[in-house]
Amino acid sequence: MRFLVDECTGPAVAEWLRNQNHEVFSVFEEAKGMDDDDIIQKAHEENWILITNDKDFGKKVYRYGRLHKGVILLRLDDERSSSKIQILSRLLQKYLERLPDTFVVVTEKQVRFARR
């Protein structure tokens, strides 16, 4: 699967995903400071599923109608990389096939697939 990892989500998550044999574009490593509008456009045009902690992407998708190829919004109390990786690991094990073209909000206790 192809994932675009937002800068705020961090390089440890990107590295973990690569180690799981996913294709990854890391904003932190490859385009630090990239604007959110450019991130969501790149993800859509190049068929990446965006992984982010930034709830502004929810606004971009639902208020402004920005197109996407999938967004995983991490809303975690524990923002450490190890926590993000643990949550993503569970998400990918259980829902990998449902992620393309969906907006999913993930917390420590819940996975919610948003309606379009």
C-alpha positions in Angstrom: 0.0 0.0 0.0 1.1 3.6 -0.6 1.2 6.0 2.4 2.0 9.7 2.6 3.1 10.4 6.2 2.5 14.0 7.3 5.3 15.9 8.9 3.5 15.9 12.3 3.1 12.2 12.3 6.9 11.8 12.1 9.7 9.8 10.5 9.5 6.8 12.9 6.1 6.0 11.6 7.3 6.3 8.0 10.3 4.0 8.7 8.0 1.5 10.4 5.7 1.4 7.4 8.7 0.9 5.1 9.8 -2.0 7.3 6.3 -3.4 6.7 6.9 -3.3 3.0 4.7 -0.4 2.2 5.6 2.4 -0.2 6.0 5.6 1.8 6.5 9.3 1.1 7.5 11.1 4.3 6.9 14.9 4.4 9.3 15.1 7.3 12.1 13.5 5.4 11.4 14.6 1.8 9.4 17.9 1.9 9.7 19.5 5.3 7.4 22.5 5.6 5.1 21.4 2.8 1.8 23.3 2.9 -1.3 21.2 3.8 -3.1 22.0 0.6 -0.1 20.8 -1.4 0.0 17.6 0.8 -3.6 16.7 0.1 -3.2 17.5 -3.6 -0.1 15.3 -3.9 -1.7 12.5 -2.0 -4.7 12.6 -4.3 -2.9 13.0 -7.6 -0.2 10.4 -6.8 -2.6 7.8 -5.1 -1.2 8.0 -1.6 -3.3 7.4 1.6 -2.5 10.3 3.9 -1.6 9.6 7.5 -1.8 12.6 9.8 -2.5 13.9 13.3 -3.7 17.3 11.9 -7.5 17.6 12.2 -7.4 20.5 9.6 -7.4 17.7 7.0 -10.9 16.8 8.1 -12.0 20.4 7.5 -10.3 20.3 4.1 -12.2 17.1 3.1 -15.6 17.8 4.6 -16.0 21.6 4.6 -14.0 22.4 1.4 -14.6 19.2 -0.5 -11.0 18.3 -1.2 -10.6 15.0 -3.0 -8.4 12.3 -1.5 -7.4 8.7 -2.0 -7.8 7.9 1.7 -7.0 9.7 5.0 -6.1 8.2 8.3 -6.5 10.8 11.0 -4.8 9.8 14.3 -6.6 11.4 17.3 -4.4 10.0 20.1 -3.9 11.0 23.7 -0.4 9.5 23.6 1.4 11.2 20.7 4.6 9.3 21.0 5.8 7.4 17.9 5.6 4.1 19.6 1.9 4.7 20.3 1.2 5.8 16.8 2.9 2.7 15.5 1.0 0.4 17.8 -2.3 1.9 16.8 -1.4 1.8 13.1 -0.3 -1.8 13.4 -3.8 -2.8 14.7 -5.5 -0.7 12.1 -3.6 -2.2 9.2 -4.1 -5.8 10.5 -7.8 -5.4 10.8 -8.8 -2.8 8.1 -6.1 -2.6 5.4 -8.5 -3.4 2.5 -11.0 -0.7 3.7 -8.5 2.2 3.8 -8.3 3.3 0.1 -10.7 6.2 -0.7 -12.0 6.4 2.9 -11.6 8.9 5.7 -10.9 7.1 9.0 -10.5 8.6 12.4 -8.5 6.4 14.8 -8.2 6.8 18.6 -6.7 4.4 21.2 -10.2 2.9 21.7 -12.0 3.3 18.4 -11.8 3.2 14.6 -14.5 5.3 12.9 -15.0 5.3 9.1 -16.5 8.6 8.2 -19.3 8.9 5.7 -18.8 10.8 2.4 
